[in-house]
Amino acid sequence: MEEIEQTTDKHFFTRLTIAITTDNNPRSNIATGLNMIGNYCDCDRIHIIKTNRGLSINISHEWCNRGIESVREYIQGKKHLSHTDLQEQLNRHDHIRVNHRDELRCEELKEWMQTCGVHRLVVFPLYNRFSFSLLCLSRHEQKKEWEEQEIDLFFDLSAILAANLEKNTILTGSMNRIQPHTAVRIS
């Protein structure tokens, strides 16, 4: 059974990589990728959250499943959360996993999750040279807990997305240098 899942995941990675790298519109590539990830991984919402100077955050990309409302406006400009438990989890496991929001000791994150209707959450850093971003995947009430296989899959997906975001930043810079009078913005 595990061999079938690995083969399925490999096919998904191939389709995802092609989808986010072949179109000339990097913004729509990321949107397509998040849609594919959300449907494949049974998520309700996916965000790419960027940390700005001054430690505020904004959502650069958002995908919502059918019937799930956007929370982009609610999150834009909020203060970056910093809590010892979350930092330790990120340092120890390279991700943050919340299987039950009611068990959180970080009241700010618990309140955010309640307001957004999120019961389960997993967050991965998107490592790239140009910015600090996070991949945030969430599930609402009555959804299953995050499993280890999913966490491994999300780790690989975060690497693919981070590489694509970095590529987009480099392309934007190159295009701006080539066409100094034409503003091109990819994010």
N, C-alpha and C positions, 0 to 999 in steps of 0.2 A: 504493500500500500504506500509506504514512504517513497519507494522508487517512482511510482506514478506521480506523486505530488512533486517530486524533484523535477521530473520531466515536464510537468505542467508549468512549474515555476520558470524553468529555462525557456520555454516557449513564450511565456508572458514577458520575461525580461527582454527577449529578442523583439517582440512586438512593441514594447514600451520604448526601448532604445531607438528603434526606427521612427516611432511616432514623434518623439521629442527632439530628434535631430535632423529630420529630412525636410521639413517645411521651412520656408523663408521667414516665417513670423514666429520668433521665439516666444512671445507672450502666449500665442495660441498653442504652441507646442507644450508649454508648461500646463496650460489649462487642459489640454487633451490628456497629458500624462496623469494629472491628478484625477481626472474622470476615470481613466483606466484603473488606476490604483484603488480608488474608492470602490468601484464596482467589483474588482477582483478580490479585495481584502475585506469586504463587508463593513465599510466605514460609513458613518453618517456625515461627517465633515472632515475636510483636510485643509490645513492652512500652511502656507509658508510665511513665517513671521520674521520680520527683520528688526534688529535692534539698532536704534538710531543713537546719535550722540545725545548725551543727557539721559541715557538709559530709558527712553520711551520706546514703544514698539509700534509697528504697524503691520498690517497684513498685506503682503505684496501679491499673493495669489490665494484664492479661496475656491474650494469646490464643495458643494452641498448636494446630498442625495435628494431624491424626490421627496417633497413634503417637508424638507428641513429648511428653515429660514437662515439667511445670511446673518452673521454676527460681525461683519467687517466694521461697521460704523461703531459698534459698541466697544471694540478693542482698539481702534485707531487712537494713537497718542497716549494710551495707558502706560503707566510705569512698569518697567521690566520687573518681574517677580524675582525676589531673591530670598530664599529660605534655606536654612542649613540642611534640612532633610532632602530637599530637591537637589541642592548642590552635591551632597554626598552621593546620592543615587546616580547623578550624571557622571561624577568622577569615577565611581566604582564600576558602573555598568555601561557607560557611554550612551545612556538614554534614561528617560524618566518614564516610569510606568505607574499609572493609577488605575487599579482594578475596581476600586470602590471609593468614590469621592467622599463618602461619609467618614472614611478612615484617615483622611488627610489632616495633618497638623498645620498646614499652611492655610490659614483662614482666607487669605486673598484668593488663592487658587480655587478653594472650595466654593467661595462665593461666585467667582467667575464661572465655574462649571455649572453651578445651580442656575444662574441667570441664563446661560446659554443652553440649558437642557442637556448637558453632557454628564454621563455617568462614568464612563471609562475614557481614559486618555493615555496616549503614549507620545513622547516627544523625543526627537533625535536632532542633534546638532547637524547643520549642513556646513561642513568645513569647506571654506574657500578663502582665497587670499584677499578678497576685496571687501567682504562684509561678514558679519556674524548673523546667521539666520537659523531658524529652527523649523523642522518639519513636524507638524502637530496633527495627529490622527485621532479622531474621537468617535465614540459610540454612545448612543442614547440609551435610555432605560430598556430593560429586557433584552439587551444584547449580550452575547457571550463574553467571558473574560478574555484578555489577551493571552495567547498561548506562546510558548517558547519558539515554535516554528514560525509564527507570525513575526515575533520580535526579530529573529534572524533575517526574515524576508524584508522587513522594514529597514533594517540596517543596510542591506544591499540596495534597496530602493533609494534610501537617503544619499548614498554615494553617487548613484546615477543622476539624481536631481541636482546634487551639489556640483558635479562636474558640468552639467548642462548650464546651470546658473552662472558658473565662472566663465564658461565659453561665451555666453551671452554678454557678459560684462566686457570681455576682451573684444568681442565683435563691435559692440557699441563704441568703445574707445577708438578702435580702428576706423570705423565708419566716420566718426566725428573728426578724426585727423585727416582722412581722405577728402571729405566734403565739409570743409570748415564753415561754409555758409548754409549748410543744410543740417538742421537739428534732427538727429536720430536718437531715439530713446528706447532701449530695450530693457525691461525689468520684469 
